[in-house]
């Protein structure tokens, strides 16, 4: 089995790195890191990534803007298992782990408008706010999780609708919609 890390969005987009099991990879802006991410919102030494017993693990190193996995910011210094295909946000860059990540998650991110244009200095041509990216990644994670689960079309639609309402209108609209779905109302 081959283990890989992909840069899905940001400077160096579409680059991939082969990961050797057991080795701890330093990720960040500094030139001494194993994986250098050219993003001014990424800390010099941002996080570590390691493959152990066929599983991926990531640990935030106390970075300024944090590391987002599965829609949650990781606590610094705590190693966390990451499943293949789950987007990882560091600064304004989105990473992915696993063989299928480049072929499955990348097209989804592109279709959702998450391709970022950067100039030769690694600065975003259309700057984004880090908090906005965190919120957007919560949306992508939730959509990814719902679509990866085995469901029928009605369940997928209802799940998509819930995530959409939570992200666009707030929790009140989502709860109202959920009640309408449970009561069998077709007027969503």
MDAnalysis code that builds the backbone (N, CA, C; Angstrom):
import MDAnalysis as mda
import numpy as np

u = mda.Universe.empty(564, n_residues=188, atom_resindex=np.repeat(np.arange(188), 3), trajectory=True)
u.add_TopologyAttr("name", ["N", "CA", "C"] * 188)
u.add_TopologyAttr("resid", np.arange(1, 189))
u.add_TopologyAttr("resname", ["UNK", "UNK", "UNK", "UNK", "UNK", "UNK", "UNK", "UNK", "UNK", "UNK", "UNK", "UNK", "UNK", "UNK", "UNK", "UNK", "UNK", "UNK", "UNK", "UNK", "UNK", "UNK", "UNK", "UNK", "UNK", "UNK", "UNK", "UNK", "UNK", "UNK", "UNK", "UNK", "UNK", "UNK", "UNK", "UNK", "UNK", "UNK", "UNK", "UNK", "UNK", "UNK", "UNK", "UNK", "UNK", "UNK", "UNK", "UNK", "UNK", "UNK", "UNK", "UNK", "UNK", "UNK", "UNK", "UNK", "UNK", "UNK", "UNK", "UNK", "UNK", "UNK", "UNK", "UNK", "UNK", "UNK", "UNK", "UNK", "UNK", "UNK", "UNK", "UNK", "UNK", "UNK", "UNK", "UNK", "UNK", "UNK", "UNK", "UNK", "UNK", "UNK", "UNK", "UNK", "UNK", "UNK", "UNK", "UNK", "UNK", "UNK", "UNK", "UNK", "UNK", "UNK", "UNK", "UNK", "UNK", "UNK", "UNK", "UNK", "UNK", "UNK", "UNK", "UNK", "UNK", "UNK", "UNK", "UNK", "UNK", "UNK", "UNK", "UNK", "UNK", "UNK", "UNK", "UNK", "UNK", "UNK", "UNK", "UNK", "UNK", "UNK", "UNK", "UNK", "UNK", "UNK", "UNK", "UNK", "UNK", "UNK", "UNK", "UNK", "UNK", "UNK", "UNK", "UNK", "UNK", "UNK", "UNK", "UNK", "UNK", "UNK", "UNK", "UNK", "UNK", "UNK", "UNK", "UNK", "UNK", "UNK", "UNK", "UNK", "UNK", "UNK", "UNK", "UNK", "UNK", "UNK", "UNK", "UNK", "UNK", "UNK", "UNK", "UNK", "UNK", "UNK", "UNK", "UNK", "UNK", "UNK", "UNK", "UNK", "UNK", "UNK", "UNK", "UNK", "UNK", "UNK", "UNK", "UNK", "UNK", "UNK", "UNK", "UNK", "UNK", "UNK", "UNK", "UNK"])
u.atoms.positions = np.array([
    [0.843, -1.182, 0.000],
    [0.000, 0.000, 0.000],
    [0.887, 1.244, 0.000],
    [0.487, 2.230, -0.792],
    [1.247, 3.472, -0.876],
    [0.524, 4.563, -0.086],
    [1.264, 5.304, 0.720],
    [0.700, 6.365, 1.545],
    [1.119, 7.702, 0.957],
    [0.150, 8.616, 0.812],
    [0.442, 9.910, 0.192],
    [-0.250, 11.047, 0.903],
    [0.380, 12.227, 0.796],
    [-0.216, 13.484, 1.207],
    [-0.340, 14.336, -0.043],
    [-1.489, 14.964, -0.227],
    [-1.738, 15.826, -1.389],
    [-1.997, 17.249, -0.920],
    [-1.494, 18.220, -1.680],
    [-1.907, 19.603, -1.493],
    [-3.064, 19.800, -2.459],
    [-4.260, 19.962, -1.919],
    [-5.468, 20.039, -2.728],
    [-5.827, 21.465, -3.119],
    [-5.588, 22.405, -2.226],
    [-5.872, 23.815, -2.488],
    [-4.746, 24.641, -1.889],
    [-4.251, 25.607, -2.655],
    [-3.193, 26.499, -2.189],
    [-1.982, 26.423, -3.107],
    [-0.938, 27.160, -2.747],
    [0.289, 27.142, -3.549],
    [0.864, 25.727, -3.519],
    [1.224, 25.220, -4.671],
    [1.696, 23.838, -4.762],
    [0.555, 22.864, -4.985],
    [-0.617, 23.418, -5.324],
    [-1.797, 22.593, -5.571],
    [-1.463, 21.463, -6.540],
    [-1.955, 20.295, -6.266],
    [-1.755, 19.067, -7.050],
    [-0.422, 18.383, -6.779],
    [0.421, 18.948, -5.904],
    [1.647, 18.242, -5.526],
    [1.282, 17.115, -4.577],
    [2.078, 16.054, -4.621],
    [1.857, 14.955, -3.693],
    [3.192, 14.513, -3.114],
    [3.140, 13.946, -1.934],
    [4.330, 13.488, -1.231],
    [4.100, 12.052, -0.782],
    [5.042, 11.188, -1.084],
    [4.967, 9.796, -0.635],
    [5.411, 9.758, 0.828],
    [4.619, 9.108, 1.671],
    [4.913, 9.022, 3.099],
    [5.372, 7.613, 3.449],
    [6.480, 7.536, 4.161],
    [7.030, 6.252, 4.598],
    [6.500, 5.940, 5.999],
    [5.906, 4.755, 6.199],
    [5.395, 4.398, 7.530],
    [6.496, 4.492, 8.592],
    [6.119, 5.046, 9.750],
    [7.045, 5.168, 10.865],
    [7.791, 6.496, 10.909],
    [7.969, 7.145, 9.786],
    [8.691, 8.424, 9.753],
    [7.746, 9.553, 10.140],
    [8.252, 10.491, 10.945],
    [7.484, 11.669, 11.325],
    [7.854, 12.787, 10.360],
    [6.860, 13.306, 9.651],
    [7.066, 14.373, 8.670],
    [6.686, 15.711, 9.290],
    [7.630, 16.648, 9.268],
    [7.365, 18.014, 9.727],
    [6.749, 18.791, 8.570],
    [5.664, 19.518, 8.846],
    [4.955, 20.293, 7.837],
    [4.911, 21.747, 8.285],
    [5.236, 22.657, 7.376],
    [5.189, 24.079, 7.697],
    [5.875, 24.915, 6.640],
    [6.019, 26.216, 6.929],
    [6.615, 27.170, 5.987],
    [8.138, 27.102, 5.934],
    [8.778, 26.706, 7.023],
    [10.239, 26.767, 7.116],
    [10.909, 25.795, 6.141],
    [12.026, 26.220, 5.609],
    [12.733, 25.430, 4.585],
    [13.305, 24.121, 5.107],
    [13.394, 23.938, 6.420],
    [13.931, 22.684, 6.963],
    [12.861, 21.606, 7.136],
    [11.597, 21.950, 6.882],
    [10.521, 20.960, 7.026],
    [10.595, 19.912, 5.922],
    [10.069, 18.737, 6.210],
    [9.998, 17.669, 5.198],
    [9.001, 18.043, 4.105],
    [7.896, 18.667, 4.499],
    [6.870, 19.117, 3.556],
    [6.699, 20.615, 3.774],
    [7.135, 21.376, 2.779],
    [7.099, 22.837, 2.871],
    [5.812, 23.337, 2.227],
    [5.059, 24.133, 2.977],
    [3.803, 24.705, 2.497],
    [4.009, 26.212, 2.373],
    [3.912, 26.713, 1.151],
    [4.137, 28.125, 0.876],
    [2.839, 28.911, 1.071],
    [2.539, 29.182, 2.327],
    [1.311, 29.877, 2.704],
    [1.657, 30.707, 3.930],
    [1.508, 32.029, 3.833],
    [1.891, 32.906, 4.944],
    [1.030, 32.677, 6.188],
    [-0.111, 31.992, 6.062],
    [-0.973, 31.696, 7.200],
    [-0.617, 30.373, 7.877],
    [0.368, 29.674, 7.343],
    [0.865, 28.434, 7.937],
    [2.081, 28.790, 8.786],
    [2.165, 28.225, 9.972],
    [3.300, 28.492, 10.852],
    [4.576, 27.860, 10.297],
    [5.718, 28.360, 10.766],
    [7.005, 27.809, 10.301],
    [7.059, 26.302, 10.546],
    [6.706, 25.889, 11.738],
    [6.594, 24.466, 12.080],
    [5.156, 24.256, 12.531],
    [4.304, 23.870, 11.590],
    [2.860, 23.876, 11.821],
    [2.348, 22.586, 12.455],
    [2.700, 21.447, 11.861],
    [2.182, 20.165, 12.353],
    [3.106, 19.028, 11.925],
    [2.828, 17.858, 12.459],
    [3.533, 16.644, 12.018],
    [2.491, 15.678, 11.469],
    [2.955, 14.845, 10.530],
    [2.112, 13.790, 9.965],
    [2.925, 12.508, 9.994],
    [2.284, 11.428, 10.370],
    [2.970, 10.134, 10.458],
    [2.004, 9.018, 10.079],
    [2.549, 7.976, 9.456],
    [1.783, 6.763, 9.172],
    [2.246, 5.697, 10.159],
    [1.274, 5.164, 10.929],
    [1.562, 4.096, 11.884],
    [0.513, 3.013, 11.710],
    [0.974, 1.783, 11.511],
    [0.073, 0.631, 11.401],
    [-1.074, 0.893, 10.428],
    [-0.760, 1.360, 9.234],
    [-1.719, 1.631, 8.158],
    [-2.708, 2.758, 8.468],
    [-2.422, 3.593, 9.451],
    [-3.277, 4.730, 9.792],
    [-2.466, 6.019, 9.743],
    [-3.142, 7.109, 9.399],
    [-2.512, 8.428, 9.369],
    [-2.757, 9.133, 10.699],
    [-1.717, 9.830, 11.182],
    [-1.830, 10.605, 12.413],
    [-1.264, 11.997, 12.171],
    [-1.917, 13.003, 12.756],
    [-1.476, 14.386, 12.623],
    [-1.436, 15.013, 14.013],
    [-0.480, 15.939, 14.206],
    [-0.380, 16.635, 15.485],
    [-0.044, 18.098, 15.212],
    [-0.882, 18.989, 15.713],
    [-0.615, 20.418, 15.610],
    [0.504, 20.767, 16.590],
    [1.422, 21.648, 16.159],
    [2.569, 22.008, 16.983],
    [2.400, 23.385, 17.636],
    [1.170, 23.746, 17.952],
    [0.916, 25.058, 18.558],
    [0.907, 26.164, 17.516],
    [0.450, 25.847, 16.325],
    [0.442, 26.807, 15.219],
    [-0.487, 27.984, 15.519],
    [-0.194, 29.132, 14.887],
    [-0.975, 30.355, 15.126],
    [-2.422, 30.214, 14.669],
    [-2.649, 29.659, 13.475],
    [-4.000, 29.557, 12.927],
    [-4.635, 28.187, 13.103],
    [-3.940, 27.273, 13.737],
    [-4.506, 25.975, 14.041],
    [-4.527, 25.001, 12.870],
    [-4.914, 23.787, 13.174],
    [-5.071, 22.714, 12.196],
    [-6.496, 22.198, 12.330],
    [-7.226, 22.180, 11.219],
    [-8.632, 21.781, 11.225],
    [-8.767, 20.407, 10.577],
    [-9.336, 19.458, 11.322],
    [-9.584, 18.111, 10.819],
    [-11.015, 17.744, 11.200],
    [-11.765, 17.230, 10.245],
    [-13.159, 16.842, 10.470],
    [-13.976, 17.998, 11.052],
    [-13.684, 19.204, 10.573],
    [-14.441, 20.369, 11.000],
    [-14.104, 20.886, 12.382],
    [-13.097, 20.305, 13.031],
    [-12.707, 20.734, 14.378],
    [-11.240, 21.112, 14.416],
    [-10.939, 22.121, 15.241],
    [-9.546, 22.524, 15.416],
    [-8.883, 21.563, 16.402],
    [-7.714, 21.056, 16.013],
    [-6.995, 20.113, 16.872],
    [-6.366, 20.832, 18.059],
    [-6.308, 20.158, 19.175],
    [-5.589, 20.682, 20.340],
    [-4.096, 20.475, 20.090],
    [-3.285, 21.515, 20.320],
    [-1.845, 21.380, 20.086],
    [-1.219, 20.278, 20.938],
    [-0.283, 19.561, 20.338],
    [0.473, 18.538, 21.050],
    [-0.229, 17.204, 21.216],
    [-1.433, 17.066, 20.675],
    [-2.172, 15.806, 20.806],
    [-2.277, 15.148, 19.432],
    [-1.723, 13.950, 19.333],
    [-1.753, 13.210, 18.077],
    [-3.172, 12.717, 17.814],
    [-3.650, 12.950, 16.579],
    [-5.023, 12.604, 16.216],
    [-5.024, 11.762, 14.954],
    [-5.777, 10.674, 14.962],
    [-5.890, 9.837, 13.761],
    [-6.771, 10.543, 12.734],
    [-6.353, 10.460, 11.467],
    [-7.096, 11.075, 10.368],
    [-7.393, 9.998, 9.342],
    [-8.648, 9.876, 8.959],
    [-9.040, 8.894, 7.947],
    [-8.695, 9.411, 6.557],
    [-8.490, 8.494, 5.641],
    [-8.231, 8.868, 4.245],
    [-9.411, 9.656, 3.706],
    [-9.112, 10.670, 2.900],
    [-10.152, 11.441, 2.244],
    [-10.743, 12.564, 3.068],
    [-10.317, 12.720, 4.319],
    [-10.822, 13.801, 5.161],
    [-9.943, 15.030, 4.924],
    [-10.542, 16.172, 4.559],
    [-9.733, 17.369, 4.313],
    [-9.093, 17.895, 5.597],
    [-7.860, 18.390, 5.458],
    [-7.102, 18.979, 6.563],
    [-6.805, 20.415, 6.164],
    [-7.148, 21.370, 7.028],
    [-6.899, 22.781, 6.722],
    [-5.783, 23.284, 7.617],
    [-4.725, 23.809, 6.981],
    [-3.670, 24.515, 7.708],
    [-3.492, 25.861, 7.014],
    [-3.699, 26.932, 7.754],
    [-3.674, 28.260, 7.144],
    [-4.771, 28.350, 6.101],
    [-4.372, 28.693, 4.865],
    [-5.311, 28.785, 3.746],
    [-5.132, 27.606, 2.793],
    [-4.434, 26.591, 3.233],
    [-4.112, 25.431, 2.411],
    [-4.935, 24.234, 2.866],
    [-5.414, 23.459, 1.900],
    [-6.167, 22.245, 2.203],
    [-5.338, 21.052, 1.761],
    [-5.093, 20.143, 2.694],
    [-4.332, 18.920, 2.439],
    [-5.278, 17.732, 2.482],
    [-4.838, 16.632, 1.871],
    [-5.583, 15.388, 1.934],
    [-4.622, 14.226, 2.044],
    [-5.056, 13.168, 2.680],
    [-4.228, 11.976, 2.869],
    [-4.883, 10.786, 2.189],
    [-4.070, 9.930, 1.565],
    [-4.575, 8.698, 0.980],
    [-4.554, 8.692, -0.527],
    [-4.521, 7.488, -1.064],
    [-4.438, 7.279, -2.513],
    [-5.578, 7.931, -3.283],
    [-6.806, 7.785, -2.792],
    [-7.972, 8.259, -3.526],
    [-8.247, 9.745, -3.328],
    [-7.515, 10.375, -2.449],
    [-7.780, 11.769, -2.108],
    [-7.688, 12.685, -3.322],
    [-6.657, 12.511, -4.126],
    [-6.469, 13.356, -5.299],
    [-7.553, 13.168, -6.338],
    [-8.066, 11.948, -6.463],
    [-9.062, 11.686, -7.501],
    [-10.506, 11.883, -7.028],
    [-10.758, 11.828, -5.714],
    [-12.134, 11.960, -5.207],
    [-12.394, 13.307, -4.548],
    [-11.560, 13.685, -3.589],
    [-11.802, 14.907, -2.833],
    [-11.466, 16.152, -3.637],
    [-10.414, 16.111, -4.436],
    [-9.993, 17.288, -5.215],
    [-11.094, 17.772, -6.163],
    [-11.717, 16.894, -6.973],
    [-12.801, 17.383, -7.833],
    [-13.968, 17.986, -7.044],
    [-14.274, 17.417, -5.871],
    [-15.344, 17.963, -5.039],
    [-14.990, 19.370, -4.561],
    [-13.752, 19.560, -4.093],
    [-13.328, 20.884, -3.636],
    [-13.364, 21.893, -4.775],
    [-12.917, 21.478, -5.957],
    [-12.947, 22.371, -7.113],
    [-14.381, 22.762, -7.468],
    [-15.290, 21.787, -7.434],
    [-16.686, 22.084, -7.789],
    [-17.345, 22.991, -6.761],
    [-16.846, 22.965, -5.524],
    [-17.393, 23.826, -4.476],
    [-16.728, 25.202, -4.473],
    [-15.805, 25.441, -5.414],
    [-15.174, 26.751, -5.532],
    [-14.023, 26.971, -4.577],
    [-13.320, 25.911, -4.189],
    [-12.228, 26.044, -3.238],
    [-10.855, 26.058, -3.890],
    [-10.788, 26.379, -5.169],
    [-9.473, 26.501, -5.767],
    [-8.993, 27.922, -5.465],
    [-7.796, 28.033, -4.942],
    [-7.273, 29.338, -4.547],
    [-6.172, 29.759, -5.500],
    [-6.247, 30.986, -5.958],
    [-5.208, 31.501, -6.841],
    [-4.153, 32.210, -6.000],
    [-2.889, 31.840, -6.217],
    [-1.790, 32.485, -5.509],
    [-0.769, 32.975, -6.525],
    [-0.033, 34.026, -6.140],
    [1.017, 34.521, -7.028],
    [2.319, 33.778, -6.755],
    [3.393, 34.170, -7.427],
    [4.671, 33.453, -7.285],
    [5.275, 33.569, -5.896],
    [4.776, 34.479, -5.053],
    [5.279, 34.648, -3.686],
    [4.437, 33.904, -2.655],
    [3.441, 33.170, -3.138],
    [2.596, 32.404, -2.227],
    [1.508, 33.227, -1.573],
    [1.280, 34.438, -2.077],
    [0.228, 35.278, -1.526],
    [-1.029, 35.104, -2.373],
    [-2.176, 35.087, -1.720],
    [-3.424, 34.865, -2.426],
    [-3.800, 36.084, -3.250],
    [-4.147, 35.847, -4.507],
    [-4.565, 36.927, -5.392],
    [-5.904, 37.476, -4.904],
    [-6.789, 36.591, -4.529],
    [-8.054, 36.985, -3.914],
    [-7.979, 36.505, -2.475],
    [-7.519, 37.363, -1.565],
    [-7.308, 36.913, -0.184],
    [-8.598, 36.426, 0.466],
    [-8.466, 35.378, 1.251],
    [-9.577, 34.823, 2.009],
    [-9.265, 34.987, 3.493],
    [-10.295, 35.063, 4.308],
    [-10.076, 35.135, 5.741],
    [-9.987, 33.713, 6.287],
    [-9.098, 33.512, 7.257],
    [-8.903, 32.184, 7.832],
    [-10.188, 31.670, 8.458],
    [-10.929, 32.523, 9.177],
    [-12.179, 32.076, 9.807],
    [-13.199, 31.636, 8.770],
    [-13.241, 32.326, 7.621],
    [-14.170, 31.926, 6.561],
    [-13.795, 30.546, 6.036],
    [-12.514, 30.287, 5.890],
    [-12.070, 28.974, 5.423],
    [-12.434, 27.904, 6.439],
    [-12.295, 28.198, 7.719],
    [-12.662, 27.226, 8.748],
    [-14.148, 26.873, 8.649],
    [-15.001, 27.881, 8.487],
    [-16.437, 27.636, 8.344],
    [-16.727, 26.839, 7.084],
    [-16.075, 27.212, 5.988],
    [-16.276, 26.492, 4.731],
    [-15.815, 25.050, 4.856],
    [-14.728, 24.810, 5.570],
    [-14.247, 23.443, 5.734],
    [-15.201, 22.619, 6.587],
    [-15.865, 23.249, 7.557],
    [-16.889, 22.532, 8.316],
    [-17.980, 22.050, 7.364],
    [-18.384, 22.930, 6.443],
    [-19.396, 22.572, 5.461],
    [-18.917, 21.418, 4.588],
    [-17.691, 21.510, 4.067],
    [-17.157, 20.453, 3.200],
    [-17.046, 19.144, 3.962],
    [-16.566, 19.199, 5.197],
    [-16.441, 17.975, 5.979],
    [-17.811, 17.327, 6.168],
    [-18.801, 18.126, 6.561],
    [-20.134, 17.567, 6.788],
    [-20.719, 16.979, 5.509],
    [-20.554, 17.670, 4.392],
    [-21.039, 17.139, 3.114],
    [-20.315, 15.843, 2.760],
    [-18.995, 15.835, 2.925],
    [-18.197, 14.649, 2.621],
    [-18.654, 13.465, 3.472],
    [-18.864, 13.710, 4.765],
    [-19.284, 12.649, 5.683],
    [-20.647, 12.089, 5.283],
    [-21.611, 12.964, 4.975],
    [-22.941, 12.496, 4.597],
    [-22.919, 11.737, 3.278],
    [-22.162, 12.222, 2.313],
    [-22.145, 11.572, 1.005],
    [-21.379, 10.251, 1.017],
    [-20.434, 10.096, 1.954],
    [-19.668, 8.846, 2.037],
    [-20.481, 7.733, 2.691],
    [-21.472, 8.108, 3.493],
    [-22.312, 7.098, 4.141],
    [-23.256, 6.507, 3.105],
    [-23.586, 5.242, 3.268],
    [-24.480, 4.563, 2.342],
    [-25.920, 4.947, 2.668],
    [-26.554, 5.701, 1.751],
    [-27.923, 6.164, 1.971],
    [-28.672, 6.148, 0.652],
    [-29.999, 6.209, 0.749],
    [-30.774, 6.352, -0.479],
    [-30.831, 7.837, -0.858],
    [-31.367, 8.132, -2.018],
    [-31.374, 9.498, -2.540],
    [-32.121, 10.475, -1.633],
    [-33.219, 10.017, -1.025],
    [-33.987, 10.899, -0.147],
    [-33.159, 11.273, 1.084],
    [-32.454, 10.293, 1.664],
    [-31.604, 10.580, 2.819],
    [-30.478, 11.540, 2.455],
    [-29.873, 11.348, 1.282],
    [-28.804, 12.243, 0.845],
    [-29.346, 13.659, 0.686],
    [-30.505, 13.805, 0.050],
    [-31.101, 15.131, -0.117],
    [-31.389, 15.773, 1.235],
    [-32.015, 15.020, 2.144],
    [-32.339, 15.562, 3.458],
    [-31.087, 15.963, 4.222],
    [-30.034, 15.150, 4.148],
    [-28.781, 15.480, 4.824],
    [-28.145, 16.715, 4.207],
    [-28.141, 16.782, 2.887],
    [-27.590, 17.959, 2.205],
    [-28.362, 19.203, 2.611],
    [-29.687, 19.097, 2.638],
    [-30.522, 20.228, 2.989],
    [-30.219, 20.711, 4.399],
    [-30.041, 19.779, 5.350],
    [-29.722, 20.141, 6.733],
    [-28.385, 20.877, 6.813],
    [-27.370, 20.330, 6.174],
    [-26.046, 20.968, 6.204],
    [-26.116, 22.344, 5.556],
    [-26.813, 22.450, 4.446],
    [-26.959, 23.734, 3.762],
    [-27.622, 24.765, 4.667],
    [-28.712, 24.372, 5.316],
    [-29.417, 25.314, 6.179],
    [-28.591, 25.711, 7.388],
    [-27.880, 24.765, 7.967],
    [-27.028, 25.078, 9.109],
    [-25.984, 26.104, 8.711],
    [-25.384, 25.926, 7.548],
    [-24.320, 26.827, 7.111],
    [-24.844, 28.155, 6.585],
    [-26.002, 28.161, 5.940],
    [-26.451, 29.400, 5.304],
    [-27.455, 30.204, 6.127],
    [-28.288, 29.563, 6.882],
    [-29.328, 30.299, 7.604],
    [-29.215, 30.191, 9.109],
    [-28.419, 29.292, 9.570],
    [-28.286, 29.123, 11.006],
    [-29.072, 27.936, 11.513],
    [-28.875, 27.646, 12.746],
    [-29.444, 26.462, 13.377],
    [-30.969, 26.501, 13.444],
    [-31.563, 27.655, 13.622],
    [-33.020, 27.746, 13.741],
    [-33.708, 27.228, 12.483],
    [-33.233, 27.674, 11.304],
    [-33.824, 27.213, 10.056],
    [-33.638, 25.725, 9.850],
    [-32.488, 25.210, 10.256],
    [-32.215, 23.779, 10.102],
    [-33.127, 22.947, 10.999],
    [-33.325, 23.397, 12.240],
    [-34.196, 22.652, 13.146],
    [-35.633, 22.663, 12.649],
    [-36.080, 23.804, 12.154],
    [-37.424, 23.898, 11.604],
    [-37.581, 22.947, 10.419],
    [-36.583, 22.928, 9.554],
    [-36.624, 22.045, 8.392],
    [-36.646, 20.579, 8.828],
    [-35.849, 20.215, 9.835],
    [-35.790, 18.839, 10.330],
    [-37.158, 18.418, 10.871],
    [-37.822, 19.323, 11.593],
    [-39.151, 19.011, 12.099],
    [-40.129, 18.772, 10.955],
    [-40.021, 19.591, 9.909],
    [-40.905, 19.435, 8.764],
    [-40.660, 18.095, 8.069],
    [-39.404, 17.700, 7.963],
    [-39.070, 16.422, 7.326],
    [-39.613, 15.264, 8.152],
    [-39.431, 15.324, 9.485],
    [-39.906, 14.247, 10.354],
    [-41.423, 14.134, 10.342],
    [-42.113, 15.257, 10.177],
    [-43.569, 15.228, 10.154],
    [-44.108, 14.892, 8.779],
    [-43.225, 14.718, 7.799],
    [-43.654, 14.313, 6.478],
    [-44.126, 15.444, 5.594],
    [-43.846, 16.678, 5.986],
    [-44.261, 17.820, 5.169],
    [-43.410, 17.897, 3.915],
    [-44.034, 18.174, 2.786],
    [-43.288, 18.296, 1.536],
    [-42.921, 19.741, 1.258],
    [-43.366, 20.673, 2.063],
    [-43.097, 22.095, 1.845],
    [-41.808, 22.503, 2.553],
    [-40.704, 22.103, 2.001],
    [-39.399, 22.471, 2.549],
    [-39.017, 23.763, 1.947],
])
